[in-house]
Amino acid sequence: MGPLDKATQEANRELIALRLKWPEGALDAVRELEARFPGYNVFWGTGRPADPKPGFYAIRIDDYGRGPTLFAVDAHAMGFTISAHEATRPSDPWERPFRPLNIPDP
């Protein structure tokens, strides 16, 4: 089974937002942030164990398992958080620190 097409991915995200009771406007904010920062997967965390604080989370797609998971309490702050992360991130992937999978960020 290959990757899902964009329409299926978006339908899945709408179902997740509905079932996890994302706050009003969170889904639109996630879409807007991903449009502004195409290399990031942005989502709303509900405050459950996997994402301990309710708010917006973002992960750079090419850094899964190696890079930090960014957090902000609102969409506006997440825009600044992603911008700051991009400004300090090495452009060459070989310059990024290697972190084995399942090892938490320092």
C-alpha beads as a LAMMPS data file, in Angstrom:
LAMMPS data file: protein, C-alpha beads

106 atoms
105 bonds

1 atom types
1 bond types

-500.0 500.0 xlo xhi
-500.0 500.0 ylo yhi
-500.0 500.0 zlo zhi

Masses

1 110.0

Atoms # bond

1 1 1 0.000 0.000 0.000
2 1 1 1.486 3.306 -1.101
3 1 1 1.028 6.811 0.242
4 1 1 -2.483 8.233 0.339
5 1 1 -3.536 10.833 -2.200
6 1 1 -4.125 14.413 -0.990
7 1 1 -7.937 14.122 -1.012
8 1 1 -7.838 11.010 1.182
9 1 1 -5.297 12.602 3.535
10 1 1 -7.529 15.663 3.917
11 1 1 -10.650 13.543 4.485
12 1 1 -8.770 11.601 7.192
13 1 1 -7.665 14.837 8.849
14 1 1 -11.264 16.121 8.893
15 1 1 -12.401 12.897 10.557
16 1 1 -9.621 13.118 13.143
17 1 1 -10.521 16.747 13.924
18 1 1 -14.164 15.803 14.326
19 1 1 -13.575 12.695 16.462
20 1 1 -10.974 14.333 18.700
21 1 1 -13.110 17.463 19.031
22 1 1 -10.545 19.976 17.840
23 1 1 -11.592 23.519 18.809
24 1 1 -13.419 25.609 16.234
25 1 1 -10.957 27.073 13.755
26 1 1 -8.109 24.657 14.545
27 1 1 -8.527 22.660 11.318
28 1 1 -8.477 25.815 9.177
29 1 1 -5.441 27.094 11.099
30 1 1 -3.603 23.796 10.496
31 1 1 -4.352 24.012 6.768
32 1 1 -3.171 27.631 6.637
33 1 1 0.074 26.843 8.509
34 1 1 0.851 23.899 6.234
35 1 1 0.224 26.112 3.195
36 1 1 2.642 28.744 4.595
37 1 1 5.238 26.139 5.638
38 1 1 5.018 23.307 3.084
39 1 1 7.757 21.175 4.656
40 1 1 5.830 20.759 7.927
41 1 1 3.122 18.462 9.222
42 1 1 0.991 20.549 11.601
43 1 1 -1.725 19.198 13.881
44 1 1 -3.757 20.029 16.960
45 1 1 -2.808 18.137 20.108
46 1 1 -5.676 17.398 22.436
47 1 1 -3.807 17.111 25.726
48 1 1 -3.808 13.323 25.714
49 1 1 -0.667 11.342 26.640
50 1 1 0.822 11.447 23.139
51 1 1 0.676 15.254 23.120
52 1 1 0.550 16.322 26.766
53 1 1 -0.488 19.955 26.298
54 1 1 -3.423 21.106 24.185
55 1 1 -2.172 23.255 21.334
56 1 1 -0.558 23.188 17.918
57 1 1 2.289 20.809 17.130
58 1 1 4.517 20.779 14.047
59 1 1 7.121 18.376 12.747
60 1 1 9.343 18.991 9.747
61 1 1 8.524 16.155 7.356
62 1 1 12.127 15.330 6.449
63 1 1 13.156 15.351 10.139
64 1 1 10.755 12.664 11.439
65 1 1 12.521 10.753 14.194
66 1 1 15.476 13.156 14.229
67 1 1 14.182 16.678 14.684
68 1 1 12.181 18.345 17.407
69 1 1 8.422 18.454 17.646
70 1 1 7.520 22.133 17.834
71 1 1 4.722 23.347 20.125
72 1 1 2.697 26.559 20.410
73 1 1 -0.537 27.389 22.207
74 1 1 -2.086 29.135 19.189
75 1 1 -1.715 29.277 15.413
76 1 1 -0.149 32.747 15.414
77 1 1 2.585 31.633 17.825
78 1 1 3.132 28.458 15.774
79 1 1 3.893 30.578 12.720
80 1 1 6.629 32.357 14.686
81 1 1 7.892 29.076 16.146
82 1 1 8.259 27.450 12.714
83 1 1 9.916 30.584 11.284
84 1 1 12.427 30.662 14.158
85 1 1 13.138 26.948 13.727
86 1 1 13.752 27.402 10.007
87 1 1 16.116 30.328 10.656
88 1 1 18.356 28.199 12.898
89 1 1 18.124 24.927 10.978
90 1 1 21.116 23.933 8.805
91 1 1 20.186 23.838 5.134
92 1 1 22.380 20.809 4.469
93 1 1 20.846 17.626 5.941
94 1 1 24.335 16.211 6.601
95 1 1 24.996 19.088 9.014
96 1 1 22.008 18.182 11.204
97 1 1 22.719 16.157 14.329
98 1 1 21.901 12.471 14.049
99 1 1 19.475 11.171 16.649
100 1 1 18.447 7.505 16.675
101 1 1 14.721 6.839 16.569
102 1 1 12.813 6.854 19.854
103 1 1 15.405 8.959 21.662
104 1 1 13.738 12.059 23.163
105 1 1 14.940 15.556 22.358
106 1 1 17.479 16.894 24.869

Bonds

1 1 1 2
2 1 2 3
3 1 3 4
4 1 4 5
5 1 5 6
6 1 6 7
7 1 7 8
8 1 8 9
9 1 9 10
10 1 10 11
11 1 11 12
12 1 12 13
13 1 13 14
14 1 14 15
15 1 15 16
16 1 16 17
17 1 17 18
18 1 18 19
19 1 19 20
20 1 20 21
21 1 21 22
22 1 22 23
23 1 23 24
24 1 24 25
25 1 25 26
26 1 26 27
27 1 27 28
28 1 28 29
29 1 29 30
30 1 30 31
31 1 31 32
32 1 32 33
33 1 33 34
34 1 34 35
35 1 35 36
36 1 36 37
37 1 37 38
38 1 38 39
39 1 39 40
40 1 40 41
41 1 41 42
42 1 42 43
43 1 43 44
44 1 44 45
45 1 45 46
46 1 46 47
47 1 47 48
48 1 48 49
49 1 49 50
50 1 50 51
51 1 51 52
52 1 52 53
53 1 53 54
54 1 54 55
55 1 55 56
56 1 56 57
57 1 57 58
58 1 58 59
59 1 59 60
60 1 60 61
61 1 61 62
62 1 62 63
63 1 63 64
64 1 64 65
65 1 65 66
66 1 66 67
67 1 67 68
68 1 68 69
69 1 69 70
70 1 70 71
71 1 71 72
72 1 72 73
73 1 73 74
74 1 74 75
75 1 75 76
76 1 76 77
77 1 77 78
78 1 78 79
79 1 79 80
80 1 80 81
81 1 81 82
82 1 82 83
83 1 83 84
84 1 84 85
85 1 85 86
86 1 86 87
87 1 87 88
88 1 88 89
89 1 89 90
90 1 90 91
91 1 91 92
92 1 92 93
93 1 93 94
94 1 94 95
95 1 95 96
96 1 96 97
97 1 97 98
98 1 98 99
99 1 99 100
100 1 100 101
101 1 101 102
102 1 102 103
103 1 103 104
104 1 104 105
105 1 105 106
